[in-house]
Amino acid sequence: MGIPSGDDVVLIQQPKSPGDSTVVTVNCPDKAGLGCDLCRIILEFGLCITRADFSTDGRWCYIVFWVVPDSTLHRLNWDSLKNRLSYASPPCLIPFYFDQKSNGPSLPSLYLLKFCFLDQKGLLHDVTKVLTELEFTIQRVKVMTTPDGKVIDLFFITDGMELLHTEKRRGDTCRHLVSVFKECCISCELQLAGPEYESLQAFSSLPLAIAEELFSYEPSEGKSGTQAICTDTAMANKTSVTMDNHLSPAHTLLQIQCIDQKGLFYDILRTSKDCNIQILFECKRVPECGLIHSANQWRKIIDPKLQLTLCSRLKAEMLHPFRVIIANRGPDTELLVANPVELCGKGRPRVFYDVTLALKTLGICIFSAEIGRHSTKDQQWEVYRFLLDENCRVPLASARGRKEIVDRVRRTLMGW
């Protein structure tokens, strides 16, 4: 593998025939967690990885992704995807012994988008969709409905293009939002979120009983209708994680078999990254099978306890990468969705987008929404809380209605 020029670090080859996959090739120096970072960006753009090949000697890597767009996407900026993947890849014209920690990307600036409009069913998802297409990541959100039928959305966002510091990018964003939602838009403001806005980012604490139900590995007795953790025997039987130290003299073969789902490669590589597992050779996927060759810092994974821990954690991530419940919040009905946060502090892309899409499809209005973080003894979680409007076709008080909501939200998140 030779050193590519700057334009050749990431190559995108469009399909020759409709229905074929787009091929994305990354050729650059290797670094810990690079595969996870690239998969997160690809997932952020609403693309599904149908196959991937990894090859590395520890210094240089060659990665190929076969991707297809999400069916809900109206447009996709391939040039921007290439730029984002290139930016996430280590620079080529530096020594191989560069300090990876000192070259990590700095945290992007946080901006506050204040958007006020007349209440309308499904509008929160529509705004989220526009922000996603503009390559903004929603870090925090406060959604409030006023008695006179107005909605105030406070989006704390970061810019994937890192251009919000320019007046043009901020102006273009506000003008685009006003033009798209001109019939119901009242006002739109976008500015840097200074320390004076920290109180608006505050996340109300979870009641103990709700936290226990949300983060428990298995659903509580009598609550199986509201907890979207996989208990289906057929699905569990199709999920297996095995290790083999006999097929290679130097490395451990880690084989994963599971049902296909959205973000599968991201979940595998996120877990491997957090467990300090280095992907060495290749990773392929067919509809219900994943295969990874990996090693732990260039040594076999021999410790039985470490093997069991890694296999158990990977299997848990395959079966339920999300936690979804419906609970009572005083007289109101609240939907809660949680997903693990990477050790580096980054959350999973497009969760807010998918949940609001599922609720819009069901015809359910959102009275208020917020995003925050919650820590358990061994994991940090990103938690999404939605107060649901009772005036909808789905009976929120019934177990059947709640199960319908949980199932639809979970299936949308999983891409089923």
Order of alpha helices (4+ residues) and beta strands (2+ residues): beta-beta-alpha-beta-beta-alpha-beta-alpha-beta-beta-alpha-beta-alpha-alpha-beta-beta-alpha-beta-beta-alpha-beta-beta-alpha-beta-beta-alpha
